Amino acid sequence: MKVLIVSQAQVPALLTMADCMDVVSEALKALARDEVILPLRPIMWLPEKVGALVLMPAFLGNLPAMGLEGDQRFSGQSQHGI
């Protein structure tokens, strides 16, 4: 299996907004047909809920493709421009 990791800066060069809208539309249709595994996103909270790691996995069986989006959140991060 080939893995492609892209940065936020690379996304616009690889995927136009029009193409993105088409892809999202097709993905939602596949979800409605039960062709997608899209579990609720697990959240790992740090002690005292000062931060969290959020994982958003998905599998699209008709490609086949699997992806994972990860995000971290900390209290007060917006005050620091993050």
N, CA and C atoms as an extended XYZ file, in Angstrom:
246
Properties=species:S:1:pos:R:3:atomname:S:1:resname:S:1:resid:I:1 pbc="F F F"
N         0.842       -1.171        0.000 N   MET     1
C         0.000        0.000        0.000 CA  MET     1
C         0.890        1.237        0.000 C   MET     1
N         0.562        2.184       -0.854 N   LYS     2
C         1.303        3.428       -0.939 CA  LYS     2
C         0.663        4.460       -0.012 C   LYS     2
N         1.473        5.161        0.757 N   VAL     3
C         0.989        6.170        1.701 CA  VAL     3
C         1.436        7.541        1.226 C   VAL     3
N         0.503        8.468        1.202 N   LEU     4
C         0.799        9.845        0.812 CA  LEU     4
C         0.465       10.752        1.982 C   LEU     4
N         1.433       11.502        2.441 N   ILE     5
C         1.227       12.466        3.510 CA  ILE     5
C         1.439       13.848        2.906 C   ILE     5
N         0.447       14.709        3.063 N   VAL     6
C         0.550       16.054        2.494 CA  VAL     6
C         0.378       17.091        3.603 C   VAL     6
N         1.004       18.223        3.397 N   SER     7
C         0.860       19.328        4.335 CA  SER     7
C        -0.332       20.188        3.923 C   SER     7
N        -0.752       21.055        4.811 N   GLN     8
C        -1.859       21.955        4.503 CA  GLN     8
C        -1.521       22.833        3.302 C   GLN     8
N        -0.268       23.240        3.185 N   ALA     9
C         0.149       24.095        2.071 CA  ALA     9
C         0.072       23.368        0.723 C   ALA     9
N         0.218       22.050        0.713 N   GLN    10
C         0.185       21.274       -0.525 CA  GLN    10
C        -1.235       20.980       -1.019 C   GLN    10
N        -2.207       21.031       -0.144 N   VAL    11
C        -3.572       20.628       -0.496 CA  VAL    11
C        -4.147       21.422       -1.673 C   VAL    11
N        -4.095       22.763       -1.684 N   PRO    12
C        -4.700       23.501       -2.807 CA  PRO    12
C        -4.096       23.156       -4.171 C   PRO    12
N        -2.832       22.791       -4.205 N   ALA    13
C        -2.205       22.416       -5.471 CA  ALA    13
C        -2.647       21.032       -5.935 C   ALA    13
N        -3.073       20.195       -4.994 N   LEU    14
C        -3.464       18.824       -5.324 CA  LEU    14
C        -4.968       18.639       -5.498 C   LEU    14
N        -5.756       19.551       -4.919 N   LEU    15
C        -7.202       19.380       -4.917 CA  LEU    15
C        -7.880       20.743       -5.002 C   LEU    15
N        -8.541       20.992       -6.126 N   THR    16
C        -9.266       22.256       -6.280 CA  THR    16
C       -10.542       22.206       -5.442 C   THR    16
N       -11.122       23.372       -5.184 N   MET    17
C       -12.360       23.421       -4.407 CA  MET    17
C       -13.484       22.677       -5.133 C   MET    17
N       -13.573       22.833       -6.448 N   ALA    18
C       -14.615       22.133       -7.218 CA  ALA    18
C       -14.443       20.615       -7.112 C   ALA    18
N       -13.211       20.133       -7.252 N   ASP    19
C       -12.952       18.701       -7.112 CA  ASP    19
C       -13.258       18.228       -5.693 C   ASP    19
N       -12.918       19.046       -4.717 N   CYS    20
C       -13.185       18.696       -3.318 CA  CYS    20
C       -14.687       18.533       -3.084 C   CYS    20
N       -15.467       19.453       -3.624 N   MET    21
C       -16.921       19.371       -3.458 CA  MET    21
C       -17.479       18.111       -4.112 C   MET    21
N       -16.947       17.734       -5.272 N   ASP    22
C       -17.380       16.498       -5.932 CA  ASP    22
C       -17.023       15.274       -5.093 C   ASP    22
N       -15.817       15.267       -4.558 N   VAL    23
C       -15.352       14.131       -3.751 CA  VAL    23
C       -16.186       13.997       -2.485 C   VAL    23
N       -16.452       15.109       -1.813 N   VAL    24
C       -17.260       15.073       -0.591 CA  VAL    24
C       -18.679       14.598       -0.913 C   VAL    24
N       -19.239       15.052       -2.019 N   SER    25
C       -20.571       14.609       -2.430 CA  SER    25
C       -20.606       13.099       -2.638 C   SER    25
N       -19.609       12.574       -3.351 N   GLU    26
C       -19.548       11.126       -3.587 CA  GLU    26
C       -19.326       10.355       -2.290 C   GLU    26
N       -18.513       10.896       -1.397 N   ALA    27
C       -18.268       10.230       -0.114 CA  ALA    27
C       -19.551       10.172        0.720 C   ALA    27
N       -20.332       11.236        0.735 N   LEU    28
C       -21.587       11.242        1.481 CA  LEU    28
C       -22.601       10.268        0.876 C   LEU    28
N       -22.613       10.162       -0.441 N   LYS    29
C       -23.490        9.180       -1.089 CA  LYS    29
C       -23.065        7.764       -0.713 C   LYS    29
N       -21.751        7.506       -0.690 N   ALA    30
C       -21.245        6.190       -0.301 CA  ALA    30
C       -21.581        5.893        1.159 C   ALA    30
N       -21.515        6.908        2.014 N   LEU    31
C       -21.885        6.738        3.418 CA  LEU    31
C       -23.361        6.347        3.526 C   LEU    31
N       -24.228        6.980        2.744 N   ALA    32
C       -25.657        6.659        2.751 CA  ALA    32
C       -25.913        5.240        2.260 C   ALA    32
N       -25.031        4.712        1.401 N   ARG    33
C       -25.168        3.339        0.883 CA  ARG    33
C       -24.463        2.325        1.781 C   ARG    33
N       -23.986        2.747        2.944 N   ASP    34
C       -23.264        1.878        3.898 CA  ASP    34
C       -21.993        1.287        3.303 C   ASP    34
N       -21.316        2.034        2.443 N   GLU    35
C       -20.054        1.585        1.843 CA  GLU    35
C       -18.845        2.184        2.564 C   GLU    35
N       -19.091        2.878        3.651 N   VAL    36
C       -18.042        3.592        4.365 CA  VAL    36
C       -18.039        3.166        5.824 C   VAL    36
N       -16.854        2.976        6.363 N   ILE    37
C       -16.711        2.776        7.809 CA  ILE    37
C       -16.237        4.109        8.362 C   ILE    37
N       -17.082        4.722        9.185 N   LEU    38
C       -16.798        6.044        9.718 CA  LEU    38
C       -17.182        6.063       11.197 C   LEU    38
N       -16.288        5.553       12.060 N   PRO    39
C       -16.633        5.482       13.480 CA  PRO    39
C       -16.664        6.873       14.117 C   PRO    39
N       -17.344        6.964       15.246 N   LEU    40
C       -17.298        8.201       16.008 CA  LEU    40
C       -15.845        8.500       16.363 C   LEU    40
N       -15.467        9.738       16.304 N   ARG    41
C       -14.073       10.077       16.544 CA  ARG    41
C       -13.715        9.905       18.013 C   ARG    41
N       -12.679        9.118       18.274 N   PRO    42
C       -12.238        8.972       19.666 CA  PRO    42
C       -11.472       10.218       20.108 C   PRO    42
N       -11.664       10.583       21.357 N   ILE    43
C       -10.974       11.736       21.927 CA  ILE    43
C       -10.236       11.279       23.175 C   ILE    43
N        -8.943       11.560       23.218 N   MET    44
C        -8.142       11.259       24.397 CA  MET    44
C        -7.885       12.572       25.128 C   MET    44
N        -8.497       12.713       26.289 N   TRP    45
C        -8.335       13.932       27.076 CA  TRP    45
C        -7.103       13.849       27.960 C   TRP    45
N        -6.395       14.945       28.084 N   LEU    46
C        -5.297       15.047       29.034 CA  LEU    46
C        -5.870       15.277       30.432 C   LEU    46
N        -5.070       15.012       31.467 N   PRO    47
C        -5.584       15.235       32.821 CA  PRO    47
C        -6.139       16.653       32.976 C   PRO    47
N        -7.205       16.744       33.726 N   GLU    48
C        -7.895       18.000       34.008 CA  GLU    48
C        -8.430       18.676       32.743 C   GLU    48
N        -8.511       17.910       31.657 N   LYS    49
C        -9.049       18.388       30.369 CA  LYS    49
C        -8.398       19.682       29.884 C   LYS    49
N        -7.073       19.763       30.052 N   VAL    50
C        -6.349       20.937       29.553 CA  VAL    50
C        -6.036       20.811       28.066 C   VAL    50
N        -6.243       19.634       27.508 N   GLY    51
C        -5.994       19.405       26.094 CA  GLY    51
C        -6.537       18.055       25.682 C   GLY    51
N        -6.561       17.842       24.376 N   ALA    52
C        -7.096       16.586       23.868 CA  ALA    52
C        -6.460       16.238       22.526 C   ALA    52
N        -6.393       14.941       22.251 N   LEU    53
C        -6.005       14.424       20.948 CA  LEU    53
C        -7.257       13.830       20.326 C   LEU    53
N        -7.613       14.309       19.130 N   VAL    54
C        -8.831       13.868       18.449 CA  VAL    54
C        -8.419       13.127       17.183 C   VAL    54
N        -8.931       11.922       16.987 N   LEU    55
C        -8.626       11.115       15.806 CA  LEU    55
C        -9.909       10.866       15.021 C   LEU    55
N        -9.818       11.030       13.696 N   MET    56
C       -10.986       10.848       12.835 CA  MET    56
C       -10.639        9.864       11.717 C   MET    56
N       -10.814        8.558       11.975 N   PRO    57
C       -10.509        7.547       10.955 CA  PRO    57
C       -11.691        7.310       10.020 C   PRO    57
N       -11.377        6.814        8.823 N   ALA    58
C       -12.431        6.443        7.870 CA  ALA    58
C       -11.883        5.441        6.866 C   ALA    58
N       -12.784        4.612        6.342 N   PHE    59
C       -12.443        3.643        5.294 CA  PHE    59
C       -13.510        3.725        4.217 C   PHE    59
N       -13.084        3.924        2.992 N   LEU    60
C       -13.993        3.994        1.853 CA  LEU    60
C       -13.740        2.763        1.002 C   LEU    60
N       -14.639        1.779        1.097 N   GLY    61
C       -14.418        0.471        0.511 CA  GLY    61
C       -14.391        0.395       -0.996 C   GLY    61
N       -15.045        1.335       -1.701 N   ASN    62
C       -15.085        1.209       -3.154 CA  ASN    62
C       -13.792        1.687       -3.816 C   ASN    62
N       -12.870        2.307       -3.076 N   LEU    63
C       -11.619        2.745       -3.707 CA  LEU    63
C       -10.556        1.648       -3.758 C   LEU    63
N       -10.179        0.892       -2.823 N   PRO    64
C       -10.326        1.030       -1.385 CA  PRO    64
C        -9.338        2.077       -0.845 C   PRO    64
N        -9.787        2.850        0.116 N   ALA    65
C        -8.932        3.876        0.708 CA  ALA    65
C        -9.241        4.005        2.186 C   ALA    65
N        -8.198        4.306        2.926 N   MET    66
C        -8.334        4.473        4.355 CA  MET    66
C        -7.607        5.762        4.719 C   MET    66
N        -8.174        6.523        5.639 N   GLY    67
C        -7.533        7.773        6.021 CA  GLY    67
C        -7.700        8.053        7.492 C   GLY    67
N        -6.879        8.974        7.962 N   LEU    68
C        -6.932        9.366        9.359 CA  LEU    68
C        -6.579       10.839        9.457 C   LEU    68
N        -7.438       11.581       10.106 N   GLU    69
C        -7.128       12.974       10.402 CA  GLU    69
C        -6.953       13.068       11.907 C   GLU    69
N        -5.889       13.703       12.309 N   GLY    70
C        -5.631       13.898       13.723 CA  GLY    70
C        -5.572       15.375       14.050 C   GLY    70
N        -6.014       15.721       15.236 N   ASP    71
C        -6.015       17.115       15.659 CA  ASP    71
C        -5.733       17.153       17.149 C   ASP    71
N        -5.036       18.181       17.563 N   GLN    72
C        -4.805       18.369       18.993 CA  GLN    72
C        -5.392       19.703       19.388 C   GLN    72
N        -5.903       19.738       20.585 N   ARG    73
C        -6.532       20.957       21.089 CA  ARG    73
C        -6.085       21.186       22.517 C   ARG    73
N        -5.707       22.425       22.783 N   PHE    74
C        -5.298       22.802       24.134 CA  PHE    74
C        -6.059       24.041       24.558 C   PHE    74
N        -6.415       24.088       25.822 N   SER    75
C        -7.126       25.277       26.308 CA  SER    75
C        -6.224       26.484       26.152 C   SER    75
N        -6.794       27.557       25.664 N   GLY    76
C        -6.054       28.805       25.480 CA  GLY    76
C        -5.219       28.888       24.227 C   GLY    76
N        -5.267       27.877       23.353 N   GLN    77
C        -4.407       27.912       22.162 CA  GLN    77
C        -4.774       29.048       21.209 C   GLN    77
N        -6.049       29.430       21.165 N   SER    78
C        -6.443       30.539       20.276 CA  SER    78
C        -5.849       31.860       20.739 C   SER    78
N        -5.585       31.983       22.021 N   GLN    79
C        -4.966       33.194       22.546 CA  GLN    79
C        -3.518       33.335       22.089 C   GLN    79
N        -2.937       32.232       21.649 N   HIS    80
C        -1.548       32.210       21.188 CA  HIS    80
C        -1.441       32.152       19.673 C   HIS    80
N        -2.562       32.333       18.966 N   GLY    81
C        -2.561       32.321       17.514 CA  GLY    81
C        -2.441       30.937       16.909 C   GLY    81
N        -2.806       29.914       17.661 N   ILE    82
C        -2.689       28.536       17.189 CA  ILE    82
C        -4.044       28.048       16.737 C   ILE    82
